[in-house]
């Protein structure tokens, strides 16, 4: 028997479910079974409400999907939560090996998918909010999708991507087994505010959790490193130890270069990405936490240094669960990207790579990855799509914190589109400097219509090169629908 299967079998042997042969039969369209004892503490009334909530949720899901009204990734959770307000904690309690929460500004979807693949490759049954619906109702919907009609959830692990702003709300009533914090950057300032505020709320929410909760944080992020140093639970850190990958200079779109302990300017030996790097405080002695793994011994998934962080995060958590390095490495080598996250497609004989770019740090890193490929002569055309809808954030002023000058400097063809196409075009125009030495010619194409923009980008991309598309979140969904003919959400 493999090590993975031993872990899964051991977890399953701990949980025995009892039945009480009680069934309540509702109308034919809604069969509610109540009788499996979900937890010892549930009374009969709770079981009835749970059965009703599950039945209604599954009916709503069937109707929405049957009528092709969407993916039903949120509405079932909203409706069932009204029937049973404590539904989410009850579902949490049923996950055999515990719930894994993955939080942070960037990287949640890719990290979650990699961790899920590692666990599934070892034979574990995993529940995951794969649609990316990361607010409360989306989490409930994802868990309900794997329950039976009586609300029994038979799953070894639940991996839940969680919006960084709702983590404190979630932890008021729910008890995860693991919390994985990836990073904190400014993102959608109209919704979230500054990173220090979010970190403070996280600490207040995590501190009361049981001592058997394991917290895994990014040591290269000063805010998260300081958070971990002030928690009483078991805390592990991941981060880079590769000075050869330092940026030449600290980007101007940084968020946390001041000491979270005393407020003094941090002394950086080097930065890998935005404010993530090797640092110490010359005033109070605060410094980067010691990492639990050596990044130089690990490979990575996909392209970009941000995916090295995602790999380390998932790998460290998997090791903590008990998965061997050999099994983890096997999954890393065969990993395929999530939708829009370095996802690769072939369209009309052209190679296309979609790189979600939804905030200054994320877009700076995608530009860095695209430029690396450009300098190798494998890409000359880029499509940027900027929307300002609710999933993107209605304030697009963040584009002025993006180092678009670096993309413009290498020239080639840049096509722009989206709801705020002219804002993006203006940003690129201001990025051009006629006096800049060695700047290459830039061909800028502005298209209000997204379909026309995609067509122009494909036509201007040589067949032997890769067309890179940098969209915001809602734009990414639109781009994929045009390219593949299928909706995700």
Secondary structure in CASP SS format (residue, H / E / C, confidence):
PFRMAT SS
TARGET T0000
AUTHOR 0000-0000-0000
METHOD secondary structure of the structure
MODEL  1
X C 1.00
X C 1.00
X H 1.00
X H 1.00
X H 1.00
X H 1.00
X H 1.00
X H 1.00
X H 1.00
X H 1.00
X H 1.00
X H 1.00
X H 1.00
X C 1.00
X C 1.00
X C 1.00
X C 1.00
X C 1.00
X E 1.00
X C 1.00
X C 1.00
X C 1.00
X C 1.00
X E 1.00
X C 1.00
X C 1.00
X C 1.00
X C 1.00
X C 1.00
X C 1.00
X C 1.00
X E 1.00
X C 1.00
X C 1.00
X C 1.00
X E 1.00
X C 1.00
X C 1.00
X C 1.00
X C 1.00
X C 1.00
X C 1.00
X C 1.00
X H 1.00
X H 1.00
X H 1.00
X H 1.00
X H 1.00
X H 1.00
X H 1.00
X H 1.00
X H 1.00
X H 1.00
X H 1.00
X H 1.00
X H 1.00
X H 1.00
X H 1.00
X H 1.00
X H 1.00
X H 1.00
X H 1.00
X H 1.00
X H 1.00
X H 1.00
X H 1.00
X C 1.00
X C 1.00
X C 1.00
X C 1.00
X C 1.00
X C 1.00
X C 1.00
X C 1.00
X H 1.00
X H 1.00
X H 1.00
X H 1.00
X H 1.00
X H 1.00
X H 1.00
X H 1.00
X H 1.00
X C 1.00
X C 1.00
X C 1.00
X H 1.00
X H 1.00
X H 1.00
X H 1.00
X H 1.00
X H 1.00
X H 1.00
X H 1.00
X C 1.00
X C 1.00
X C 1.00
X C 1.00
X E 1.00
X E 1.00
X E 1.00
X E 1.00
X E 1.00
X C 1.00
X C 1.00
X C 1.00
X C 1.00
X H 1.00
X H 1.00
X H 1.00
X H 1.00
X H 1.00
X H 1.00
X H 1.00
X H 1.00
X H 1.00
X H 1.00
X H 1.00
X H 1.00
X H 1.00
X H 1.00
X C 1.00
X C 1.00
X C 1.00
X C 1.00
X E 1.00
X E 1.00
X E 1.00
X C 1.00
X C 1.00
X C 1.00
X C 1.00
X C 1.00
X C 1.00
X C 1.00
X H 1.00
X H 1.00
X H 1.00
X H 1.00
X H 1.00
X H 1.00
X H 1.00
X H 1.00
X H 1.00
X C 1.00
X C 1.00
X E 1.00
X C 1.00
X C 1.00
X C 1.00
X C 1.00
X C 1.00
X E 1.00
X C 1.00
X C 1.00
X C 1.00
X E 1.00
X E 1.00
X E 1.00
X E 1.00
X E 1.00
X E 1.00
X C 1.00
X C 1.00
X C 1.00
X C 1.00
X H 1.00
X H 1.00
X H 1.00
X H 1.00
X C 1.00
X C 1.00
X C 1.00
X C 1.00
X C 1.00
X C 1.00
X C 1.00
X E 1.00
X E 1.00
X E 1.00
X E 1.00
X C 1.00
X C 1.00
X C 1.00
X C 1.00
X C 1.00
X C 1.00
X C 1.00
X C 1.00
X C 1.00
X C 1.00
X C 1.00
X C 1.00
X C 1.00
X H 1.00
X H 1.00
X H 1.00
X H 1.00
X H 1.00
X H 1.00
X H 1.00
X H 1.00
X H 1.00
X H 1.00
X H 1.00
X H 1.00
X H 1.00
X C 1.00
X C 1.00
X C 1.00
X C 1.00
X C 1.00
X C 1.00
X E 1.00
X E 1.00
X E 1.00
X E 1.00
X E 1.00
X C 1.00
X C 1.00
X C 1.00
X H 1.00
X H 1.00
X H 1.00
X H 1.00
X H 1.00
X H 1.00
X H 1.00
X H 1.00
X C 1.00
X C 1.00
X C 1.00
X C 1.00
X E 1.00
X E 1.00
X E 1.00
X E 1.00
X E 1.00
X C 1.00
X C 1.00
X C 1.00
X C 1.00
X H 1.00
X H 1.00
X H 1.00
X C 1.00
X C 1.00
X C 1.00
X C 1.00
X C 1.00
X C 1.00
X C 1.00
X C 1.00
X C 1.00
X C 1.00
X C 1.00
X C 1.00
X E 1.00
X C 1.00
X C 1.00
X C 1.00
X C 1.00
X C 1.00
X C 1.00
X E 1.00
X C 1.00
X E 1.00
X E 1.00
X E 1.00
X E 1.00
X E 1.00
X E 1.00
X E 1.00
X C 1.00
X C 1.00
X E 1.00
X E 1.00
X E 1.00
X E 1.00
X E 1.00
X C 1.00
X C 1.00
X C 1.00
X C 1.00
X C 1.00
X C 1.00
X E 1.00
X C 1.00
X C 1.00
X C 1.00
X C 1.00
X C 1.00
X C 1.00
X C 1.00
X H 1.00
X H 1.00
X H 1.00
X C 1.00
X C 1.00
X C 1.00
X C 1.00
X C 1.00
X C 1.00
X C 1.00
X H 1.00
X H 1.00
X H 1.00
X H 1.00
X H 1.00
X H 1.00
X H 1.00
X H 1.00
X H 1.00
X H 1.00
X H 1.00
X H 1.00
X H 1.00
X H 1.00
X H 1.00
X H 1.00
X H 1.00
X C 1.00
X C 1.00
X C 1.00
X H 1.00
X H 1.00
X H 1.00
X H 1.00
X H 1.00
X H 1.00
X H 1.00
X H 1.00
X H 1.00
X C 1.00
X C 1.00
X C 1.00
X C 1.00
X C 1.00
X C 1.00
X C 1.00
X E 1.00
X E 1.00
X E 1.00
X E 1.00
X E 1.00
X E 1.00
X E 1.00
X C 1.00
X C 1.00
X E 1.00
X E 1.00
X E 1.00
X E 1.00
X E 1.00
X E 1.00
X C 1.00
X C 1.00
X C 1.00
X C 1.00
X H 1.00
X H 1.00
X H 1.00
X H 1.00
X H 1.00
X H 1.00
X H 1.00
X H 1.00
X H 1.00
X H 1.00
X H 1.00
X H 1.00
X H 1.00
X H 1.00
X H 1.00
X H 1.00
X C 1.00
X C 1.00
X C 1.00
X C 1.00
X C 1.00
X E 1.00
X E 1.00
X E 1.00
X E 1.00
X E 1.00
X C 1.00
X C 1.00
X C 1.00
X C 1.00
X C 1.00
X C 1.00
X C 1.00
X C 1.00
X C 1.00
X C 1.00
X C 1.00
X H 1.00
X H 1.00
X H 1.00
X H 1.00
X H 1.00
X C 1.00
X C 1.00
X H 1.00
X H 1.00
X H 1.00
X H 1.00
X H 1.00
X H 1.00
X C 1.00
X C 1.00
X E 1.00
X E 1.00
X E 1.00
X E 1.00
X E 1.00
X E 1.00
X C 1.00
X C 1.00
X C 1.00
X H 1.00
X H 1.00
X H 1.00
X H 1.00
X H 1.00
X H 1.00
X H 1.00
X H 1.00
X H 1.00
X H 1.00
X H 1.00
X C 1.00
X C 1.00
X C 1.00
X C 1.00
X C 1.00
X C 1.00
X C 1.00
X C 1.00
X C 1.00
X C 1.00
X E 1.00
X E 1.00
X E 1.00
X E 1.00
X E 1.00
X C 1.00
X C 1.00
X C 1.00
X H 1.00
X H 1.00
X H 1.00
X H 1.00
X H 1.00
X H 1.00
X H 1.00
X H 1.00
X H 1.00
X H 1.00
X C 1.00
X C 1.00
X C 1.00
X C 1.00
X C 1.00
X C 1.00
X E 1.00
X E 1.00
X E 1.00
X E 1.00
X E 1.00
X E 1.00
X C 1.00
X H 1.00
X H 1.00
X H 1.00
X H 1.00
X H 1.00
X H 1.00
X H 1.00
X H 1.00
X H 1.00
X H 1.00
X H 1.00
X H 1.00
X C 1.00
X C 1.00
X C 1.00
X C 1.00
X C 1.00
END
